[in-house]
Amino acid sequence: MTASSLATLKSVLTAVGQPVLQALCLPQGPDLPAGEPALLDPADGVCAPPGSLLLAVGCRPGAADAAAAIGQAARTGLSAVVVKCYGDDLTPALAAAESAGIALLVVDDSVPWTHLHLLLSAAVSGDRWAGHEPLSAVLSGDLFALANAVAALVGGAIAIEDPHQHVLAYSNVPGQVIDDVRQTGILGRRVPAEFRLADVYEQVRRSETVLRVVLDGIRPRLATAIRAGDEPIGSIWAIEGDGGFAPDAARALADAARLASLHILRLRTTADVERTARAQGLRALLLGRPGPVVDALPTVDRLDVTVVAFQLADGEADPDGTLLTRTADLVTVFCESVHRTAACLTLGQTIYALLPTSPGADRTVLPALVERVISRAVESLRVTMRAGIGGTVADLAAVAQSREEADRVLQVLAERADGPAVATIADVRSRTVLRQLQEVISGDPRLTLEVLDRIAAYDASKGTGYLDTLRAYLDSFGDVPAASLRIFLHQNTFRHRMRRMTEIFGLNLDDPDERLVLWLLLRTSC
């Protein structure tokens, strides 16, 4: 790459674009050369060549480690530091960057660091494709670089999609023209629902040539299927710019589709190997047999982890397990799109996901993510699901505990047909504690009171309702008007029953310990 074709901070910001990436400060101006992105290693500190873009993974903008990384990056001669907001005040990081004289960029919290790394790698190398280098020069597996190369050849912005309209990669050549649909697809990593037109995609999939697609509300496009043999494994789309496509755009797109199949297959193979290793590690942890395989799981040195358990709702017909398998695939793909190192597997009728979780993360973030998974299942597979979220743990040895909590949440959700589809262990803690007490009590015949057996036998022989009356009384904390309403009994009749019970069975309801034990035994026998 010649000096004149070097990427700059301005070209990188333009290529990636808002709201994905924005500049907070540019002390040395926007034309400072921008090198390859580098990940911050907290153990080794800043180890990157001068001019690099440092991705401050795990650093909160107000923390001391963020300020230290910014200062070290400036002393090392890096061009910029990239941080995430995480909902914190950016002022401390901004002050540190301005003081050190280094550019500070902020990336949207929803963009995975691995995704950003690919974007920046493609952005800083984007100019090398301005000379129309052959597509074969693109490194195998680098779909973003391929998209940039194709964009230069066809004269239009490129998107590479999988068979389910998930965006795998896209071009970010400075100055390329896009529309709102393309921008939404980039941010959401999937084509917007209103343009996920089955008949159009079917035409592209079946066609042996490049098709021109013209739809209302969007710019014209060229599209062609990406195949591995006879199997469609995706599609590649080019958006027409203001000057139209290059004369040989269709041929270039067809050539790109053939090369893209090799890239996708390699990525798929690598992903399958990594996914299998993570699933084996998760299985070992969930079954209490940790070993070397757990090395493939998300690290817990910077992020905590949480187990989420998914189940098909009662009534979903799945005699051969096909629906469960398809649902597990959907859960896996969705979770990995959000957290690349997420681990998923199916045990019995339950799909488990081990998700990296930011320490101290907002309690609403993970439930919102899980609800999106369930919504996607409803949309794509027409199935209803429920999900239990266990506690967040900072040690892989505690994953089994998080899994047990997730299972208990599912048990509580299954008891209430009209209840929520998603809950955390914190949401249902009282009910899960009660279930655990029920298990303990039912498993030990010594944990009972003989008087309750006598009352039950008396009700059975005399047709009285003393046990239900006592339960209503204790559930209402001794409030007779409220208790009588619970069982639709007149207050005078209710009081008479309570007096008769104390006379016949010798109950001492003035003793708080006896009241507590009676209530627990009655609650756990429900």
KAFENNOR-V267241 format. One record per residue. N is the residue number from 1. SS is DSSP state (H for helix, E for strand, L for the rest). OMEGA is omega in whole degrees, 0 to 359 (NA if undefined). D_LAST is the distance of its C-alpha to the last C-alpha in Angstrom with 1 decimal. Layout:
# KAFENNOR-V267241
((N,SS,OMEGA,D_LAST) (N,SS,OMEGA,D_LAST))
This chain:
# KAFENNOR-V267241
((1,L,181,74.4) (2,L,181,77.4) (3,H,183,77.3) (4,H,183,77.5) (5,H,178,74.4) (6,L,176,72.2) (7,L,176,68.9) (8,E,177,68.6) (9,H,179,65.7) (10,H,181,66.7) (11,H,178,66.5) (12,H,179,63.2) (13,H,179,61.7) (14,H,183,63.2) (15,H,181,62.0) (16,H,171,58.4) (17,L,174,58.3) (18,L,2,56.1) (19,L,182,53.3) (20,L,185,52.7) (21,E,180,55.4) (22,E,177,57.3) (23,E,173,59.8) (24,E,175,59.2) (25,E,179,62.7) (26,L,186,65.7) (27,L,181,68.1) (28,L,176,70.6) (29,L,184,70.3) (30,L,184,68.7) (31,L,177,71.4) (32,L,179,70.5) (33,E,181,70.2) (34,L,179,66.7) (35,L,183,66.0) (36,L,176,63.1) (37,E,178,59.6) (38,E,180,58.4) (39,E,177,55.0) (40,L,175,54.8) (41,E,184,54.1) (42,L,182,52.9) (43,L,184,54.2) (44,L,184,57.6) (45,E,183,58.1) (46,L,178,60.1) (47,L,183,61.8) (48,L,179,63.2) (49,L,176,66.7) (50,L,180,68.4) (51,L,182,67.6) (52,L,174,64.0) (53,E,185,61.0) (54,E,176,58.5) (55,E,185,54.8) (56,E,184,53.0) (57,E,176,49.7) (58,E,181,47.0) (59,E,174,49.2) (60,E,189,47.9) (61,L,181,50.9) (62,L,185,50.6) (63,L,181,50.3) (64,H,182,53.2) (65,H,177,53.0) (66,H,179,53.7) (67,H,180,56.8) (68,H,180,58.0) (69,H,179,57.6) (70,H,179,59.5) (71,H,180,62.3) (72,H,178,62.6) (73,H,179,62.7) (74,H,181,65.5) (75,H,181,67.5) (76,H,179,67.0) (77,L,177,68.5) (78,L,184,65.5) (79,L,185,65.7) (80,E,172,62.2) (81,E,180,58.7) (82,E,181,55.7) (83,E,169,52.5) (84,E,183,49.2) (85,L,183,48.1) (86,L,181,44.4) (87,L,182,44.3) (88,L,175,46.5) (89,L,182,49.9) (90,L,186,52.7) (91,H,181,55.3) (92,H,179,55.4) (93,H,180,55.9) (94,H,180,58.4) (95,H,180,60.4) (96,H,181,60.4) (97,H,180,61.7) (98,H,179,64.4) (99,H,182,65.5) (100,H,180,65.8) (101,L,180,67.4) (102,L,180,65.1) (103,E,177,63.4) (104,E,179,59.6) (105,E,178,57.7) (106,E,180,54.0) (107,E,179,51.9) (108,L,184,49.0) (109,L,184,45.7) (110,L,182,44.3) (111,L,178,47.2) (112,L,180,46.4) (113,H,180,49.1) (114,H,177,50.0) (115,H,179,50.6) (116,H,179,52.7) (117,H,178,54.7) (118,H,180,55.5) (119,H,182,56.5) (120,H,177,58.8) (121,H,179,60.3) (122,H,183,61.2) (123,H,183,62.4) (124,H,178,64.8) (125,L,186,66.2) (126,H,184,66.4) (127,H,182,70.1) (128,H,180,71.0) (129,H,180,70.3) (130,H,179,72.8) (131,H,178,75.5) (132,L,176,73.7) (133,L,180,73.2) (134,L,181,72.3) (135,H,182,68.7) (136,H,180,69.0) (137,H,182,69.5) (138,L,180,65.9) (139,L,181,63.9) (140,L,178,61.5) (141,L,182,58.0) (142,L,184,59.0) (143,H,179,57.9) (144,H,177,58.5) (145,H,178,62.1) (146,H,180,62.6) (147,H,178,61.4) (148,H,181,64.0) (149,H,180,66.7) (150,H,180,66.0) (151,H,179,66.0) (152,H,183,69.4) (153,H,186,70.7) (154,H,181,69.4) (155,L,179,69.8) (156,E,180,66.2) (157,E,186,62.8) (158,E,170,60.8) (159,E,177,57.1) (160,E,186,55.8) (161,E,173,52.5) (162,L,183,50.3) (163,L,181,49.4) (164,L,177,46.4) (165,L,169,48.6) (166,E,181,47.4) (167,E,180,50.4) (168,E,182,51.5) (169,E,179,54.6) (170,E,179,57.1) (171,L,176,60.6) (172,L,178,61.3) (173,L,180,65.1) (174,L,176,66.4) (175,L,181,67.4) (176,L,183,65.7) (177,L,176,64.6) (178,L,176,60.9) (179,L,185,59.0) (180,H,180,55.6) (181,H,178,53.9) (182,H,181,55.2) (183,H,179,54.2) (184,H,178,50.6) (185,H,178,50.4) (186,H,184,51.6) (187,H,182,49.1) (188,H,182,46.1) (189,L,176,47.5) (190,E,178,47.0) (191,L,179,49.1) (192,L,187,47.7) (193,H,184,45.7) (194,H,178,48.3) (195,H,176,51.0) (196,L,190,48.9) (197,L,186,50.9) (198,H,183,50.2) (199,H,179,53.6) (200,H,180,55.6) (201,H,178,53.9) (202,H,177,54.4) (203,H,178,58.1) (204,H,182,58.4) (205,H,184,56.6) (206,H,186,58.9) (207,L,176,62.1) (208,L,181,64.6) (209,L,176,66.3) (210,L,182,65.5) (211,E,171,64.3) (212,E,183,65.0) (213,E,179,62.0) (214,L,180,62.6) (215,L,178,59.7) (216,L,173,59.6) (217,L,179,58.6) (218,L,177,59.2) (219,L,176,62.3) (220,L,183,63.7) (221,E,164,62.6) (222,E,182,63.8) (223,E,175,61.1) (224,E,181,61.1) (225,E,171,58.6) (226,E,185,58.2) (227,E,168,58.1) (228,E,191,57.8) (229,L,178,59.8) (230,L,185,58.4) (231,E,174,55.0) (232,E,181,54.6) (233,E,179,53.0) (234,E,178,53.5) (235,E,179,56.1) (236,E,188,58.6) (237,E,177,59.5) (238,E,179,62.5) (239,E,181,62.8) (240,E,178,66.2) (241,L,182,67.9) (242,L,181,70.5) (243,L,181,73.3) (244,L,179,71.8) (245,L,173,71.1) (246,L,183,73.6) (247,L,182,75.9) (248,L,184,74.3) (249,H,182,70.7) (250,H,180,69.5) (251,H,180,71.0) (252,H,180,69.7) (253,H,178,66.2) (254,H,177,66.4) (255,H,180,67.6) (256,H,180,64.8) (257,H,179,62.2) (258,H,179,63.6) (259,H,180,63.5) (260,H,180,60.0) (261,H,178,58.7) (262,H,179,59.9) (263,H,183,58.2) (264,H,180,54.9) (265,H,179,54.9) (266,H,178,55.7) (267,H,180,52.9) (268,H,180,50.5) (269,H,179,51.5) (270,H,181,51.2) (271,H,180,47.8) (272,H,179,46.5) (273,H,180,47.7) (274,H,181,46.1) (275,H,179,42.9) (276,H,179,42.7) (277,H,179,43.4) (278,H,179,40.6) (279,H,178,38.1) (280,H,178,39.2) (281,H,180,38.8) (282,H,178,35.3) (283,H,181,34.3) (284,H,181,35.6) (285,H,183,33.7) (286,H,180,30.3) (287,L,177,30.8) (288,L,180,32.1) (289,L,182,35.6) (290,L,180,37.7) (291,L,181,41.4) (292,H,183,44.5) (293,H,182,42.8) (294,H,177,40.8) (295,H,181,44.2) (296,H,184,43.8) (297,L,180,40.7) (298,L,178,40.9) (299,L,180,42.5) (300,L,178,40.6) (301,L,178,43.8) (302,L,182,43.8) (303,L,170,40.5) (304,E,179,36.9) (305,E,181,34.6) (306,E,175,31.2) (307,E,174,29.1) (308,E,180,27.8) (309,E,180,25.7) (310,E,173,26.1) (311,E,170,24.6) (312,E,181,25.5) (313,L,178,23.0) (314,L,178,21.3) (315,L,177,23.9) (316,L,181,26.9) (317,L,180,29.2) (318,L,188,30.7) (319,L,183,31.8) (320,L,177,34.4) (321,L,182,32.9) (322,H,182,35.7) (323,H,178,33.6) (324,H,180,31.6) (325,H,180,35.1) (326,H,179,36.5) (327,H,178,33.6) (328,H,178,34.0) (329,H,180,37.7) (330,H,180,37.1) (331,H,182,34.7) (332,H,182,37.3) (333,H,182,40.2) (334,H,182,38.6) (335,H,180,37.5) (336,H,178,40.9) (337,H,179,42.7) (338,H,179,41.0) (339,L,186,41.1) (340,L,184,43.7) (341,L,177,42.2) (342,L,179,38.6) (343,E,182,37.2) (344,E,171,35.0) (345,E,180,33.9) (346,E,173,31.4) (347,E,184,29.2) (348,L,179,27.5) (349,L,184,26.1) (350,E,176,26.0) (351,E,181,29.1) (352,E,175,29.5) (353,E,174,32.0) (354,E,188,33.4) (355,E,171,35.0) (356,E,185,37.5) (357,E,179,36.4) (358,L,178,38.9) (359,L,179,38.2) (360,L,183,36.9) (361,L,176,36.4) (362,L,183,35.0) (363,H,181,31.2) (364,H,187,31.8) (365,H,184,34.2) (366,H,175,32.0) (367,H,179,29.4) (368,H,178,32.4) (369,H,181,33.8) (370,H,178,30.7) (371,H,177,30.5) (372,H,177,34.1) (373,H,182,33.4) (374,H,177,30.7) (375,H,179,33.2) (376,H,178,35.9) (377,H,177,33.8) (378,H,183,33.2) (379,H,187,36.9) (380,H,187,38.3) (381,H,181,36.0) (382,L,178,34.2) (383,L,174,30.8) (384,L,184,27.6) (385,E,168,25.9) (386,E,184,23.4) (387,E,176,24.2) (388,E,182,22.6) (389,E,179,25.1) (390,E,179,24.9) (391,E,177,26.8) (392,E,184,30.5) (393,E,182,32.3) (394,L,183,36.0) (395,L,180,36.3) (396,H,179,36.0) (397,H,181,34.6) (398,H,181,31.4) (399,H,180,30.9) (400,H,178,28.4) (401,H,178,26.3) (402,H,178,26.6) (403,H,179,25.6) (404,H,179,22.5) (405,H,178,21.5) (406,H,178,22.4) (407,H,181,20.3) (408,H,176,17.2) (409,H,178,18.1) (410,H,180,18.4) (411,H,180,14.9) (412,H,180,13.7) (413,H,181,16.3) (414,H,181,15.5) (415,H,185,12.1) (416,L,181,14.2) (417,L,182,17.1) (418,L,183,18.7) (419,L,181,18.4) (420,L,178,21.4) (421,L,183,23.0) (422,E,175,23.8) (423,E,174,22.2) (424,E,178,23.3) (425,L,178,21.3) (426,L,181,22.4) (427,L,188,20.8) (428,L,185,17.3) (429,H,182,17.8) (430,H,182,15.1) (431,H,179,12.3) (432,H,176,14.0) (433,H,179,14.3) (434,H,178,10.7) (435,H,178,10.3) (436,H,176,13.3) (437,H,178,12.2) (438,H,179,9.2) (439,H,180,12.2) (440,H,183,14.4) (441,H,182,12.4) (442,H,181,11.7) (443,L,181,15.4) (444,L,183,16.9) (445,L,179,16.8) (446,L,183,18.5) (447,L,180,15.7) (448,L,174,14.3) (449,L,183,15.6) (450,H,183,17.4) (451,H,179,17.1) (452,H,176,13.4) (453,H,179,14.5) (454,H,180,17.4) (455,H,180,15.6) (456,H,179,13.5) (457,H,179,16.9) (458,H,178,18.7) (459,H,183,16.5) (460,H,184,17.1) (461,H,186,20.9) (462,H,182,21.7) (463,L,178,19.6) (464,L,179,18.5) (465,L,185,15.4) (466,H,184,15.3) (467,H,178,11.7) (468,H,179,10.8) (469,H,180,14.0) (470,H,179,13.3) (471,H,179,10.0) (472,H,180,12.3) (473,H,181,15.1) (474,H,178,13.7) (475,H,182,12.3) (476,L,178,15.9) (477,L,177,17.6) (478,L,179,19.2) (479,L,186,20.7) (480,H,178,21.1) (481,H,179,22.5) (482,H,182,19.7) (483,H,181,17.0) (484,H,176,18.9) (485,H,181,19.1) (486,H,184,15.3) (487,L,174,15.3) (488,L,182,19.0) (489,L,177,20.4) (490,L,184,23.8) (491,H,181,24.0) (492,H,178,26.3) (493,H,179,24.0) (494,H,180,21.0) (495,H,178,23.3) (496,H,178,24.5) (497,H,181,21.1) (498,H,178,20.5) (499,H,181,24.1) (500,H,179,23.6) (501,H,181,20.5) (502,H,179,22.5) (503,H,186,25.4) (504,H,190,23.8) (505,H,176,21.5) (506,L,179,23.4) (507,L,177,20.7) (508,L,184,22.4) (509,L,173,20.7) (510,L,180,23.8) (511,L,183,23.1) (512,H,179,21.4) (513,H,180,20.4) (514,H,177,18.6) (515,H,182,16.8) (516,H,182,15.7) (517,H,177,14.5) (518,H,181,12.7) (519,H,180,10.9) (520,H,182,10.2) (521,H,179,8.9) (522,H,179,6.7) (523,H,183,5.5) (524,H,177,5.5) (525,L,181,3.8) (526,L,NA,0.0))
